[in-house]
C-alpha cells in the first residue's frame, strides 16, 4: 500500500511538472509573439522616417544637422539588437524625431503641406500602435516573469532554462503633435 502511495505521488509530481513546463512554454511564446508585434510597429516607424526627413528637408534646407541626426538615429534603431541596446536606440530615435518639432514650428508652410500632414498622420497612427503593442508585450512579460520567479513554478523554470524577460519602455515620439498642425 505504501508503494502505491509513493508511486501515486511520483506520478502526480511528474504530471504537475509537465503541465507547469507546458504552461511556461505557452507564456514564453505569448511574450515572443507580443515582441514580434512591437518589432513590426517599430519597423513601420523606421520605414516612415526617411520620407519624413525628405519632406522636412525640402522645406527646411538649412536644417541638415537635425535631419542628419534623425537619419542616424533611425539607422541605429534599425540595426540595434534586442534588449537594452534596442531600447536605447529607440529612445534616441524618439528624441531625434522630437527635434523635428522645432523645425516645423519655424516653417509654417511645411506644417501646412499635404505631404507633411499625411506623414504626420501616419506617424501618429504608428505611435499609437507602438504604445498598444508595447502595453501587450509588457503585460505578457509581467505574467511570464511572475511565473518564472514564483514558487513552485520557478522550480520547473530553473530546470527548463526559462529566464525573466526585460520590459520594453520607450517613450513614443513627440514629433509634432497633431494640435501643432492645426491652423491658428
Buried (B, 14 or more C-beta within 10 A) or exposed (E): EEEEEEEEEEEEEEEEBEEBBEEBEEBBEBBEEBBEBBBEBBEBBBEBBEBBBEBBBEBBEEBEEBBEBBBEBBBBBBEBEEEEEBBBBBBBBBBBBBBBBEBBEEBEEBBEBEBBBEBBEBBBEBBEBBBEBBEBBBBBBEEBBEBBEEEEBBEBBEEBEBEEBEEBEBEBBBBBEEEEBEEE
